[in-house]
Amino acid sequence: MKALFRKIRSLFTSGPVNTPKVLCYHRVADLQGDVFNLIVSPDQFEEQIRFVAEHKKALSEEEFIRCLEKDKFPENAVLITFDDGYKDNLINALPILEKYKVPAVFFITSGFIKKEAYPWWDLIRISVENGYANKLASLLELTLDDLAIQNERIVQLASAYENALQITQLKVISACLSFEGVKEKVSALFMDESELRKFTLSNFVSIGAHTKTHPVLSTLDYAGQLREIKDSIDEVALIVNRKIRSFAYPHGVNGKHFNADTIRILDELGVHAGFAVISNNRTNRSHRFEIPRKSMFVAVTITEYKTFLMS
């Protein structure tokens, strides 16, 4: 009877009957004040992955792409993904994934790994922690609240940065890189090429691409997007000696952070799947470049986590 019901329902749905849940992580670390919603603690991550191992079918990248091509996923399918290439993925996340035999896909920003680019959010955070908040505020023509705690200042500066003109943003980045100790601390947050190669030796690690410098792709023309995407795919493939089959869009909202040109480029480069950070149930072959993911961070409770995965 269940099989008959699924067959009937499939006639009235545009995607596969068993829609997989895809989770998007960035960091697994003990860090107070996750102002950018990027971090889960190691204890929190272990509780989540234990639940996946006990109640869900965790897919590898290869299994996910094969199911995507067939428009047929197993019941209770989950895909674990990580963005950017933070070193704590190797130190904190991987041992937990291996302990519970749960595979994951890691989307690498090649410039971060090669130490040729640095994320603005970490540059601002560490600059503030190192005492340079007022210098950044001056560049952004921002008056900081003298009574604001450190994390509030980081949020104020980050908001001003995102709303600033590109020329001002470049000045902020340049200033952060010139502040004593900041560049080195940000660089140390990410794996280097040797560590990434070591990381990929695990049977539970698959590698995808995530651009070279983590721009908002929709702000670039076609040539600029092609350069960011192709350089990332080529550089990551060279480091890990593997073909890159999947890609995650920085920031990840269609129409806002990527567009039709982005999807066309992925298709022309032979990428099999493009991952966004959006909410819908269109995980199917027809929408293989707009695969939805749910962001994971410290404020997501285990109850919310379980509810999402079991819905």
ZAVEXLO-574239 format. One record per residue (C-alpha): y, z negated, x negated; residue in three letters. Coordinates in steps of 0.5 Angstrom, whole numbers, plus 500, padded with zeros to 3 digits. Layout:
BEGIN
YZXALA ...
***
This chain:
BEGIN
500500500MET 505498494LYS 503505491ALA 505509498LEU 511505498PHE 514507491ARG 512514493LYS 516514499ILE 522510496ARG 522515490SER 523521495LEU 530518497PHE 532515490THR 536519485SER 533515479GLY 526512477PRO 523507482VAL 523502476ASN 530502473THR 530498467PRO 535493465LYS 538494458VAL 542488455LEU 547489450CYS 548484444TYR 553483438HIS 552477434ARG 547471434VAL 551465431ALA 553458431ASP 561460432LEU 566455436GLN 570459440GLY 567466442ASP 574469444VAL 572476444PHE 565475448ASN 561477442LEU 556471441ILE 550468443VAL 547462439SER 541462436PRO 538457441ASP 541461447GLN 538467444PHE 531464443GLU 531462450GLU 533468453GLN 528472449ILE 522467450ARG 524469458PHE 523476456VAL 517476453ALA 514471458GLU 516475464HIS 518482462LYS 516489459LYS 520489453ALA 520497451LEU 522500444SER 527505443GLU 521510442GLU 518508449GLU 524507452PHE 526515451ILE 519517453ARG 520514459CYS 527516460LEU 524524459GLU 519523464LYS 524519469ASP 518514470LYS 519507467PHE 514501468PRO 515495472GLU 519490469ASN 522494463ALA 527491459VAL 531494453LEU 534489448ILE 540492444THR 545490439PHE 552493437ASP 555494430ASP 551491425GLY 552484424TYR 549480418LYS 547475423ASP 542480427ASN 538480420LEU 538473419ILE 538469426ASN 536475431ALA 530478427LEU 526472426PRO 526470434ILE 525478436LEU 519478431GLU 516471433LYS 516473441TYR 514480439LYS 520483442VAL 523490440PRO 530492440ALA 535497438VAL 541496433PHE 547501434PHE 550501427ILE 557502425THR 556506419SER 563504416GLY 562497417PHE 555497413ILE 558502407LYS 564497407LYS 569503408GLU 572500415ALA 573493418TYR 573491426PRO 580489428TRP 578483432TRP 575480426ASP 581482421LEU 585478426ILE 581472427ARG 580471420ILE 587472418SER 589467423VAL 584462421GLU 587463414ASN 594462416GLY 597468417TYR 598468425ALA 606468424ASN 606474419LYS 601478424LEU 606476430ALA 612478426SER 609485426LEU 607485433LEU 614483435GLU 610477438LEU 613470439THR 607465439LEU 607459442ASP 608453437ASP 603449441LEU 598454442ALA 591452439ILE 588457434GLN 583461439ASN 589462444GLU 593465438ARG 588469436ILE 587472444VAL 595473444GLN 595477438LEU 589481440ALA 592482446SER 599485443ALA 595489438TYR 591493444GLU 597494447ASN 601496441ALA 603503438LEU 598506433GLN 603506428ILE 604498429THR 596497429GLN 595501423LEU 601496420LYS 597490422VAL 590493419ILE 593494413SER 597487413ALA 590484414CYS 586487409LEU 592485404SER 591478406PHE 588473401GLU 580473402GLY 580476409VAL 577483407LYS 572479403GLU 570475409LYS 570480414VAL 566485410SER 561479409ALA 560479416LEU 556485416PHE 549488413MET 550492407ASP 546498406GLU 540494402SER 540489407GLU 540495413LEU 534498409ARG 530491409LYS 532490416PHE 529497418THR 522495415LEU 521490421SER 516493426ASN 521490432PHE 527494429VAL 529501431SER 536504429ILE 541508433GLY 548510431ALA 555507434HIS 560511430THR 563511423LYS 570506424THR 569504432HIS 574508435PRO 576509442VAL 573516442LEU 576518448SER 583517444THR 581523439LEU 580530440ASP 574534440TYR 574535432ALA 575527431GLY 570525436GLN 565530433LEU 567527426ARG 566520428GLU 559521431ILE 556526426LYS 558522420ASP 555516423SER 549519425ILE 548522418ASP 550516414GLU 546511418VAL 540516418ALA 541517410LEU 541509409ILE 535508413VAL 531514412ASN 530515419ARG 532520425LYS 537517429ILE 535519437ARG 540514440SER 547512440PHE 552507443ALA 559508445TYR 564503442PRO 567499448HIS 563503453GLY 566505459VAL 566512461ASN 573515463GLY 576510459LYS 572509452HIS 568516452PHE 569522456ASN 566529457ALA 567531450ASP 563525447THR 557527452ILE 557534450ARG 557532442ILE 551528443LEU 547533447ASP 549538442GLU 547534436LEU 540533439GLY 541525441VAL 536523446HIS 540517450ALA 547515450GLY 548507452PHE 555505455ALA 557498458VAL 557499465ILE 554497471SER 550502475ASN 542504477ASN 543511474ARG 538510468THR 535517469ASN 534523465ARG 540526469SER 544521466HIS 541520460ARG 548519456PHE 551514461GLU 545509460ILE 548502463PRO 548496459ARG 550488461LYS 554485455SER 551478453MET 555472450PHE 555465450VAL 558464457ALA 552467460VAL 548462463THR 540462463ILE 540462470THR 545468470GLU 540471465TYR 534470469LYS 537473476THR 540479472PHE 533481469LEU 529479476MET 534483481SER 
***
